[in-house]
């Protein structure tokens, strides 16, 4: 490793990693369930460029599988144990893992017990009049109603509602990808927000926000 000082900075260095004679890099893949390691999970390591399998292994009693790899870019994939899924937001495979000679890299897979229902996520949809943000205290508010329709990934209607201007409406939804469509109130133009807004990800124990802003044409 070579270290080059940054003359323009009072504190700090640039690190240039160059270690062709160092041993192979190390990739540590962990399968975790409620902070405990999950043994017996099959792991496959593949080359990102070709997709070919480079190494395979099984997690040990600590939930880890350790691979010695040459410097390069890899992917890691696990075979889910029966009765388990992946926690929301977890990718499988995990791709573009950069390995450097002489260094260790860690990838964690967080498992979810399929027998335990996942809590819903929340999709919050807010509608505003453009004058609301610039209003002077005491000005009469602009009142209008907006009909809201929520679609699932297959474009099936899964929720509907009506929300007043400058307020929000919330829906409890399962893990998934959703779209939202609104009716533009008479006499207004939609100036912020696509209609419909697509590819909204809702995950358990989290709130996804969507905002629409309307303005009266001058």
ABEGO torsion letter per residue (X at the ends): XBBBBBAABABEBBBBBBBAABBBBBBBBBBBBGGBBBBGBBBBBBBAAAGBBABBBBBBAAGBBBBBBBBEBBBBBBBBBBGBBBBBGBBOBBBGBBBBBGBBBBBBBBBBBAABBBBBBBBBBBBBBAAAAABBBGBBBBBBBBBBBBBBAAGBBABBBBBBBGBBBBBBBBBEBBBBBBBBBBGBBBABEBOBBBGBBBBBGBBBBBBBBBBBBX
